[in-house]
């Protein structure tokens, strides 16, 4: 099995942090490539993030948690 780590994306040049607004999946769910998995709020917008991998997801951050760009958000095991 391979484990991939999803990180807070840099949605804009000036983006430093993002706040998890919503999870569209739960721990242990199987996700597909391109499936929406969470939304993250920035100073200017809310980004919906798609899964770049297929497998079983384990969220590492909670709704309301603010994280810096590049911080781990979830893992996906295939």
JOPEPE-V804876 format. One record per residue. N is the residue number from 1. PHI is phi as a letter, one per 30 degrees, with the letter a starting at -180 (999 if undefined). OMEGA is omega in whole degrees, -180 to 180 (NA if undefined). Layout:
# JOPEPE-V804876
n=(N;N)
phi=(PHI;PHI)
omega=(OMEGA;OMEGA)
This chain:
# JOPEPE-V804876
n=(1;2;3;4;5;6;7;8;9;10;11;12;13;14;15;16;17;18;19;20;21;22;23;24;25;26;27;28;29;30;31;32;33;34;35;36;37;38;39;40;41;42;43;44;45;46;47;48;49;50;51;52;53;54;55;56;57;58;59;60;61;62;63;64;65;66;67;68;69;70;71;72;73;74;75;76;77;78)
phi=(999;c;b;c;c;c;b;e;d;c;d;a;e;d;d;c;b;b;c;d;c;a;c;c;b;c;e;j;d;c;c;c;e;i;d;d;c;a;c;b;c;c;d;c;a;c;c;c;c;c;d;d;b;c;l;c;c;b;d;c;b;c;e;j;d;c;b;d;e;j;d;d;c;a;b;b;c;c)
omega=(177;178;178;179;175;-177;178;-179;175;-175;179;-178;-177;-177;178;-176;173;180;178;-178;-176;170;177;179;179;176;178;177;172;-180;179;175;179;179;176;-178;176;174;180;-180;174;179;-172;-173;172;180;172;-173;178;178;176;-177;173;178;-178;-174;173;177;178;-179;-178;175;-179;-179;178;-176;175;175;179;179;178;180;-177;170;175;177;178;NA)
